[in-house]
Amino acid sequence: MYMVKTCSLLDLRESLNASGGKKFKVTTFCKIIEMDRSVFYSVYKNGSRDLFVSVIEIEINKHFMKAQNNSKVDSGHIMDSIILQIRNNWKIYRWMYESLNYEGLAYVRENLIDCIFRNFQDYAFNRKGISKNRLKPIVNCIYSQLFDWTINGCEVATVEIHAALKQFVPMLEGHRCDADLMW
C-alpha cells in the first residue's frame, strides 16, 4: 500500500500560477504536484470536481475544528475566519469555479453546502443550537453569499459580507427568540 498525497490550496495556487490563469488542466496539475494521472483519477473519480471539493472541504473543516477545540469560538468567529480565508485566496477560488461547466458547478455547490451543513449541524448539536430543519436554508444563504462574493472578486467590503452573514449567528447559537424574529 502506498500513500497518496492530499492536495491542498497551495498546490492549486502553484497550478494557477503555472497556467497563467487559464482553465485548470489535470495534466499540468499532475506535473506540478508530481502525481501520475492514473493516481489522480483513482483518488478524484470525477476529476477536477472532486479535487476542488476535497480542497475546499479541507479548508472549511479547519475553521470548524478551531471551534471544536475552543468553547470561546462561536459561529461568528467561524464565519469571520472563513471570510478572511476567502479574501486572501479569492483568485484561486474564482479560478476553480471558472474552470467548471454548469454541471461541475452544481456538483461542487451541492457537496460544499453538504459539508457546511454537516459542520454547522455538529457545531449546533454540541451547543444546543439550531435544528437541522432551520439550518438547511441558512446554509444555502451562507453559501450563496460567499459564492457571489468570491465570483465577483470580493469587491464588496469584508465588513459588508461580515454583516450579511452575522445575521445568522443568533440562530446558529440557539437563541430561540432571535431565530423566531427572523422567520
N, C-alpha and C positions, 0 to 999 in steps of 0.2 A: 504494500500500500504506500502511495506517495502523497505528499502534502501538496494541495493546490493553493496557490496564492489567493488571498482575498483581495479583490480590487478595491481601491479607495478613491476618494475625491482627488487626492494628489495625483494618482495615475491618470485620471480623466483630465486634470489640468495639463499634464505633460502631453497628452494626446491632443488636446485643444491647441496648445502652442505648436505642436508639430504639424498639425493640419492647416495651420494658418486661418482657423475659423471656418474651414469648410466642413461639410457634413461628416459625422462620425463614420469611420471605416474600421471594421473589425480587423482587417489585415494590418493597418497602421497601428492600431491599439495593441495588437498581439506582439508586434515587433518591439514596441516601446517597453512593454512590461515583460518581454521575453517569455511569452506563453505561446504554446503551439495552438493553432486554430482549432484542432480537434479537441484539445483540452478545454478551450474557451467554450465551445458549443456543448461539451459534456457537462460543464458547470452551469452555463447560461443557455438553457434549452431554446429560449425564444430570442437568442442573440442580444442585441443592444437593449431591447426592452427589459429583459431580466437583469442585465448588468446595471442599467440606470436605477431600476427599482431596488436592487441589492445595495448599491452605494448610498442612495438616499435613505433607505431604511436604516442603515448603519448610523447615519448622521442623526436621524430622528431618535433612534433608540438611545444614543449618547445623551441627549438632552433629558430624557426621562429617567435615565439611570442616576443622574445627579439628584433628582427629586426623591428617588427611592432611598438613596444613601444619606439624605439630609431632610429632616422633617420641616426645616425652616424654608425650604424651597417650595413655593406654591405654583399653581398653573400659570400665573402671571410671569414668574421668573422663567418658566419653561418657554413660554411664548417669546419673551424677551431674548433668550439665548438663541432660539430658532431664527428670529428676525435678524439678529446680529450675524449669525452664521450665513444666512441667505444674502444679506447685504454684502458680506465680504467675498462671496462666491457666486454672485448672480450671473456672471458671464458664463460660467460653467453650466449652471442650471439651464439658462436660456439656450445655450448651445445644445444641450441634451434634448430639450423639448423641440428645438428646430430640426433636429436630426430624425425626428419620428414622424410617421404619417398619422392620419386620423386614428386608425386602429391602434397604433402604438401609443398615442397619447391617451386614448381611452383605457388601455391596459395599464399604463403607468398610473393614471389617475385612480382607477379602481383599487390597485394594490397599495398606493400610498394612503388613500383615505382609510383603507382597512388597517394599515399599520398605525396611523394616528389614532383611529378609533380604539384599537386594542390597547395602545399605550395609555390613552386617557381613561379607558374603562378600568384598567388595572389601577391607575392613579386614583380614580374616583372611588373604587371599591375600598382601597386602603384608607381613604379619608372620609368615607361615608358621603360621597359627593353625588353627582347627578346619576339618574337612571339611564340605562342604555337606550331606552326609547327616546329620551330627550337628547341624548348625546349625539346620535346619528346626524340630525340636521345641523347641529352646531359644528361638528367635524367637517361636514360638507361646506359650511360657510367659511371656516378657518382655512381649509384647503383652497377654496376659490379665491379668497382674499390674497393668500400667499402666492398662488399661481399667477393671478393677474398682476400683482406687484412685480414678480420676477420677470414675467414675459415683457413687461413694459420697462425693463431696465432699472427697476427700483427708483423710478422717477419721483414717486410720491415720497415725501419726507418720512423717515423712520418713525418720527413722533406720530404721524397720522396713521400709519399702519398699526402702530402700537395701540393707539386709541381705539381703532376699529376692532382689534382683537381683544382688547382689555374688557370690553363689554360682556364677554363670555365668562370671565373669571368667577364672578359670584355663583353662577350656575355650576361651573365645574368644581367649585369648592364646596358645593352642597348647601349654599344659603338659599333655603326654600322661598323666603319672602321675595328676594330679588328675582329668582327664577320665575315665579308666578307673574310678576310685573312684566317680564319680557315676552311672555307668550300670551 
